[in-house]
């Protein structure tokens, strides 16, 4: 169950990272509210997952999910480049996340 909580925490990290773009420097109310709420939920869920997972593993997976999701949404929503090298690096992050999940800690 801790891994599910950690995964959801990572999704909320993606939410606040992408949300920052929409706040336009925290000048737009509802994107700012969503972003702040996502930060609080993401951190809270990370804290819950840390009750059962090693901090190094959980933090690396949490940031990895955030990085992966934010990079993919950056490509999809904001037209950021999707070069072969960039996609390869995104793939390597995915392998790292899966490795940390399935390698005994």
C-alpha positions as CSV (number, residue, x, y, z in Angstrom):
1,X,0.0,0.0,0.0
2,X,2.9,2.4,0.7
3,X,3.9,2.1,-3.0
4,X,0.4,3.1,-4.1
5,X,0.5,6.1,-1.8
6,X,3.9,7.1,-3.1
7,X,2.7,6.8,-6.7
8,X,-0.2,9.1,-6.0
9,X,2.1,11.5,-4.2
10,X,4.2,11.6,-7.3
11,X,1.2,12.3,-9.5
12,X,0.3,15.3,-7.2
13,X,3.9,16.4,-7.6
14,X,3.4,16.5,-11.4
15,X,0.2,18.5,-10.7
16,X,2.0,21.2,-8.8
17,X,4.9,21.4,-11.1
18,X,2.7,21.8,-14.1
19,X,0.4,24.0,-12.1
20,X,3.2,26.5,-11.5
21,X,3.2,27.2,-15.2
22,X,-0.5,28.1,-15.1
23,X,-0.2,30.4,-12.0
24,X,1.7,33.0,-14.1
25,X,3.8,33.9,-11.1
26,X,1.0,33.2,-8.6
27,X,-1.2,36.0,-10.2
28,X,-4.0,33.7,-11.2
29,X,-6.2,32.6,-8.2
30,X,-7.5,29.1,-9.2
31,X,-4.3,27.8,-10.7
32,X,-2.5,29.0,-7.6
33,X,-5.1,27.3,-5.3
34,X,-4.7,24.0,-7.2
35,X,-0.9,24.3,-7.1
36,X,-0.7,24.9,-3.4
37,X,-3.2,22.2,-2.7
38,X,-1.2,19.8,-4.8
39,X,2.0,20.6,-3.0
40,X,0.3,20.0,0.4
41,X,-1.3,16.7,-0.8
42,X,1.9,15.5,-2.4
43,X,4.1,16.2,0.6
44,X,1.5,14.7,3.0
45,X,1.3,11.5,1.0
46,X,5.1,11.3,0.7
47,X,5.2,11.6,4.5
48,X,2.7,8.7,4.9
49,X,4.7,6.5,2.4
50,X,7.9,7.2,4.4
51,X,6.4,5.4,7.4
52,X,7.0,2.1,5.5
53,X,9.6,2.9,2.8
54,X,13.3,3.9,3.1
55,X,13.6,7.6,2.7
56,X,16.2,7.4,-0.1
57,X,14.2,5.1,-2.2
58,X,10.9,6.9,-1.6
59,X,12.3,10.3,-2.3
60,X,14.1,9.1,-5.5
61,X,10.9,7.5,-6.7
62,X,8.7,10.5,-5.8
63,X,11.0,12.9,-7.6
64,X,11.4,10.5,-10.5
65,X,7.6,10.3,-11.0
66,X,7.4,14.1,-10.8
67,X,10.2,14.5,-13.3
68,X,8.8,11.9,-15.7
69,X,5.3,13.2,-15.6
70,X,6.3,16.8,-15.8
71,X,8.6,16.2,-18.8
72,X,5.9,14.2,-20.6
73,X,3.2,16.9,-19.9
74,X,5.7,19.6,-21.0
75,X,6.0,17.9,-24.3
76,X,2.2,17.4,-24.6
77,X,0.8,20.6,-23.2
78,X,3.5,23.2,-23.9
79,X,5.1,21.9,-27.1
80,X,8.5,21.3,-25.5
81,X,10.9,19.3,-27.7
82,X,10.6,15.6,-28.0
83,X,14.0,14.8,-29.4
84,X,15.2,11.2,-29.5
85,X,17.9,12.0,-26.8
86,X,15.3,13.6,-24.6
87,X,12.9,10.6,-24.9
88,X,15.8,8.3,-24.2
89,X,16.6,10.1,-21.0
90,X,12.9,10.0,-20.0
91,X,13.1,6.3,-20.6
92,X,16.1,6.0,-18.4
93,X,14.3,7.8,-15.6
94,X,11.5,5.3,-16.0
95,X,14.0,2.4,-15.7
96,X,15.4,3.9,-12.6
97,X,12.0,4.3,-10.9
98,X,11.1,0.7,-11.7
99,X,14.5,-0.5,-10.6
100,X,14.1,1.2,-7.2
101,X,10.6,-0.3,-6.9
102,X,11.6,-3.9,-7.6
103,X,15.1,-4.1,-6.2
104,X,15.1,-5.1,-2.5
105,X,16.1,-2.2,-0.3
